[in-house]
């Protein structure tokens, strides 16, 4: 596993306590796992994606990431409808590890409200949370 200083947390994303990032893409938001999460998971070997058009409430499991170490639910950080999924992950789940903020995005969501997005952490706040975990 990498040191925190080796991981990347773009400023144009918001972050959940569950290590999910959210980034505005027009009216929708793209969602994926943070560099920290993919590093902790290890090599991702399978991604279970939700159905386009399905709706979720903040905190619901909207998919699954399976790595060589574990199986983890993807907990959606904002309520909304699935506008799209990254089908590239079906054949190349390792994109989650290689490019978590670019080609490794997981879902695109039409949020019910922007309030939940604003309630997520900035990159700096997320890094401070991780530093707190690291010290324990």
Short mmCIF file of the C-alpha atoms (twelve columns), coordinates in Angstrom:
data_MODEL
# 
_entry.id   MODEL 
# 
loop_
_atom_site.group_PDB 
_atom_site.id 
_atom_site.type_symbol 
_atom_site.label_atom_id 
_atom_site.label_alt_id 
_atom_site.label_comp_id 
_atom_site.label_asym_id 
_atom_site.label_seq_id 
_atom_site.Cartn_x 
_atom_site.Cartn_y 
_atom_site.Cartn_z 
_atom_site.pdbx_PDB_model_num 
ATOM 1   C CA . UNK A 1   0.000   0.000  0.000   1 
ATOM 2   C CA . UNK A 2   1.061   3.533  -0.731  1 
ATOM 3   C CA . UNK A 3   1.726   6.352  1.707   1 
ATOM 4   C CA . UNK A 4   -0.950  9.089  1.800   1 
ATOM 5   C CA . UNK A 5   1.537   11.513 0.251   1 
ATOM 6   C CA . UNK A 6   1.721   9.251  -2.832  1 
ATOM 7   C CA . UNK A 7   -2.039  9.278  -3.424  1 
ATOM 8   C CA . UNK A 8   -3.967  11.803 -5.512  1 
ATOM 9   C CA . UNK A 9   -7.166  13.638 -4.517  1 
ATOM 10  C CA . UNK A 10  -8.341  16.100 -7.208  1 
ATOM 11  C CA . UNK A 11  -9.770  19.395 -5.974  1 
ATOM 12  C CA . UNK A 12  -12.626 19.242 -8.505  1 
ATOM 13  C CA . UNK A 13  -14.164 16.269 -6.666  1 
ATOM 14  C CA . UNK A 14  -16.140 15.981 -3.430  1 
ATOM 15  C CA . UNK A 15  -15.575 12.948 -1.182  1 
ATOM 16  C CA . UNK A 16  -17.703 10.782 1.104   1 
ATOM 17  C CA . UNK A 17  -16.643 9.112  4.350   1 
ATOM 18  C CA . UNK A 18  -17.051 5.853  2.399   1 
ATOM 19  C CA . UNK A 19  -14.180 6.877  0.064   1 
ATOM 20  C CA . UNK A 20  -16.356 7.668  -2.943  1 
ATOM 21  C CA . UNK A 21  -15.708 10.725 -5.103  1 
ATOM 22  C CA . UNK A 22  -18.324 12.827 -6.899  1 
ATOM 23  C CA . UNK A 23  -17.592 15.276 -9.730  1 
ATOM 24  C CA . UNK A 24  -20.040 17.517 -11.625 1 
ATOM 25  C CA . UNK A 25  -20.383 16.675 -15.322 1 
ATOM 26  C CA . UNK A 26  -22.990 19.145 -16.533 1 
ATOM 27  C CA . UNK A 27  -26.347 18.342 -14.902 1 
ATOM 28  C CA . UNK A 28  -25.087 14.930 -13.820 1 
ATOM 29  C CA . UNK A 29  -22.295 13.758 -11.542 1 
ATOM 30  C CA . UNK A 30  -19.733 11.056 -12.158 1 
ATOM 31  C CA . UNK A 31  -18.922 8.802  -9.234  1 
ATOM 32  C CA . UNK A 32  -16.033 6.477  -8.476  1 
ATOM 33  C CA . UNK A 33  -13.772 5.302  -5.672  1 
ATOM 34  C CA . UNK A 34  -10.962 7.456  -4.335  1 
ATOM 35  C CA . UNK A 35  -7.300  6.739  -4.891  1 
ATOM 36  C CA . UNK A 36  -7.138  5.781  -1.207  1 
ATOM 37  C CA . UNK A 37  -10.000 3.253  -1.596  1 
ATOM 38  C CA . UNK A 38  -8.546  1.589  -4.673  1 
ATOM 39  C CA . UNK A 39  -5.158  1.370  -2.938  1 
ATOM 40  C CA . UNK A 40  -6.719  -0.258 0.142   1 
ATOM 41  C CA . UNK A 41  -8.774  -2.685 -1.962  1 
ATOM 42  C CA . UNK A 42  -5.853  -3.941 -3.991  1 
ATOM 43  C CA . UNK A 43  -6.276  -5.199 -7.535  1 
ATOM 44  C CA . UNK A 44  -9.923  -4.866 -8.612  1 
ATOM 45  C CA . UNK A 45  -10.971 -7.952 -10.568 1 
ATOM 46  C CA . UNK A 46  -14.734 -7.442 -10.953 1 
ATOM 47  C CA . UNK A 47  -17.222 -4.560 -10.834 1 
ATOM 48  C CA . UNK A 48  -20.965 -5.109 -10.506 1 
ATOM 49  C CA . UNK A 49  -22.774 -2.120 -12.011 1 
ATOM 50  C CA . UNK A 50  -26.369 -0.989 -11.411 1 
ATOM 51  C CA . UNK A 51  -29.002 -0.796 -14.137 1 
ATOM 52  C CA . UNK A 52  -29.266 2.504  -16.013 1 
ATOM 53  C CA . UNK A 53  -32.488 4.238  -14.963 1 
ATOM 54  C CA . UNK A 54  -32.572 2.734  -11.478 1 
ATOM 55  C CA . UNK A 55  -32.851 5.098  -8.512  1 
ATOM 56  C CA . UNK A 56  -30.964 5.051  -5.236  1 
ATOM 57  C CA . UNK A 57  -31.060 6.934  -1.960  1 
ATOM 58  C CA . UNK A 58  -27.871 8.283  -0.409  1 
ATOM 59  C CA . UNK A 59  -26.121 5.449  1.439   1 
ATOM 60  C CA . UNK A 60  -27.676 2.633  -0.626  1 
ATOM 61  C CA . UNK A 61  -25.458 -0.022 -2.155  1 
ATOM 62  C CA . UNK A 62  -25.537 0.597  -5.914  1 
ATOM 63  C CA . UNK A 63  -22.934 -1.964 -6.938  1 
ATOM 64  C CA . UNK A 64  -20.030 -4.114 -5.830  1 
ATOM 65  C CA . UNK A 65  -16.263 -3.974 -6.211  1 
ATOM 66  C CA . UNK A 66  -14.458 -7.274 -5.939  1 
ATOM 67  C CA . UNK A 67  -10.701 -7.237 -5.450  1 
ATOM 68  C CA . UNK A 68  -8.132  -9.913 -4.801  1 
ATOM 69  C CA . UNK A 69  -8.469  -9.008 -1.100  1 
ATOM 70  C CA . UNK A 70  -12.178 -8.391 -0.515  1 
ATOM 71  C CA . UNK A 71  -15.667 -7.655 -1.783  1 
ATOM 72  C CA . UNK A 72  -17.018 -4.156 -1.053  1 
ATOM 73  C CA . UNK A 73  -20.379 -2.512 -1.633  1 
ATOM 74  C CA . UNK A 74  -20.342 0.775  -3.519  1 
ATOM 75  C CA . UNK A 75  -22.366 3.111  -1.295  1 
ATOM 76  C CA . UNK A 76  -23.873 5.901  -3.364  1 
ATOM 77  C CA . UNK A 77  -23.068 9.283  -1.782  1 
ATOM 78  C CA . UNK A 78  -25.995 11.179 -3.351  1 
ATOM 79  C CA . UNK A 79  -29.620 10.273 -4.037  1 
ATOM 80  C CA . UNK A 80  -30.462 10.076 -7.705  1 
ATOM 81  C CA . UNK A 81  -31.065 8.080  -10.852 1 
ATOM 82  C CA . UNK A 82  -28.398 6.173  -12.730 1 
ATOM 83  C CA . UNK A 83  -27.840 8.064  -15.996 1 
ATOM 84  C CA . UNK A 84  -24.997 5.827  -17.175 1 
ATOM 85  C CA . UNK A 85  -22.503 3.174  -16.164 1 
ATOM 86  C CA . UNK A 86  -18.906 2.649  -17.194 1 
ATOM 87  C CA . UNK A 87  -19.221 -0.513 -19.293 1 
ATOM 88  C CA . UNK A 88  -15.443 -0.463 -19.889 1 
ATOM 89  C CA . UNK A 89  -15.101 -1.855 -16.355 1 
ATOM 90  C CA . UNK A 90  -16.794 -5.107 -17.409 1 
ATOM 91  C CA . UNK A 91  -13.716 -6.095 -19.427 1 
ATOM 92  C CA . UNK A 92  -11.133 -3.895 -17.675 1 
ATOM 93  C CA . UNK A 93  -11.980 -3.657 -13.954 1 
ATOM 94  C CA . UNK A 94  -8.359  -2.673 -13.269 1 
ATOM 95  C CA . UNK A 95  -9.162  0.818  -14.592 1 
ATOM 96  C CA . UNK A 96  -10.508 1.490  -11.088 1 
ATOM 97  C CA . UNK A 97  -6.939  1.014  -9.839  1 
ATOM 98  C CA . UNK A 98  -5.079  2.604  -12.734 1 
ATOM 99  C CA . UNK A 99  -7.192  5.720  -13.316 1 
ATOM 100 C CA . UNK A 100 -9.749  6.047  -10.500 1 
ATOM 101 C CA . UNK A 101 -10.731 9.630  -11.442 1 
ATOM 102 C CA . UNK A 102 -10.671 9.227  -15.216 1 
ATOM 103 C CA . UNK A 103 -11.290 5.977  -17.113 1 
ATOM 104 C CA . UNK A 104 -12.024 4.209  -13.796 1 
ATOM 105 C CA . UNK A 105 -15.218 6.132  -12.988 1 
ATOM 106 C CA . UNK A 106 -18.074 3.786  -12.081 1 
ATOM 107 C CA . UNK A 107 -21.462 5.468  -12.541 1 
ATOM 108 C CA . UNK A 108 -23.038 8.680  -13.747 1 
ATOM 109 C CA . UNK A 109 -25.975 9.932  -11.688 1 
ATOM 110 C CA . UNK A 110 -28.668 12.545 -12.156 1 
ATOM 111 C CA . UNK A 111 -28.867 13.816 -8.565  1 
ATOM 112 C CA . UNK A 112 -32.239 14.567 -6.959  1 
ATOM 113 C CA . UNK A 113 -30.639 17.576 -5.211  1 
ATOM 114 C CA . UNK A 114 -27.293 19.344 -5.160  1 
ATOM 115 C CA . UNK A 115 -27.525 19.759 -1.364  1 
ATOM 116 C CA . UNK A 116 -26.092 16.275 -0.753  1 
ATOM 117 C CA . UNK A 117 -23.139 17.023 -3.034  1 
ATOM 118 C CA . UNK A 118 -22.375 20.246 -1.186  1 
ATOM 119 C CA . UNK A 119 -22.426 18.261 2.061   1 
ATOM 120 C CA . UNK A 120 -19.549 16.045 0.928   1 
ATOM 121 C CA . UNK A 121 -15.932 16.764 1.859   1 
ATOM 122 C CA . UNK A 122 -13.479 18.828 -0.156  1 
ATOM 123 C CA . UNK A 123 -10.173 17.186 -1.102  1 
ATOM 124 C CA . UNK A 124 -8.512  18.920 1.837   1 
ATOM 125 C CA . UNK A 125 -11.196 17.800 4.302   1 
ATOM 126 C CA . UNK A 126 -11.019 14.234 2.966   1 
ATOM 127 C CA . UNK A 127 -7.236  14.168 3.305   1 
ATOM 128 C CA . UNK A 128 -7.531  15.453 6.883   1 
ATOM 129 C CA . UNK A 129 -9.999  12.646 7.635   1 
ATOM 130 C CA . UNK A 130 -7.555  10.099 6.205   1 
ATOM 131 C CA . UNK A 131 -4.696  11.553 8.224   1 
ATOM 132 C CA . UNK A 132 -6.819  11.112 11.346  1 
ATOM 133 C CA . UNK A 133 -7.377  7.445  10.469  1 
ATOM 134 C CA . UNK A 134 -3.690  6.959  9.797   1 
ATOM 135 C CA . UNK A 135 -2.754  8.226  13.275  1 
ATOM 136 C CA . UNK A 136 -4.989  5.733  15.099  1 
# 
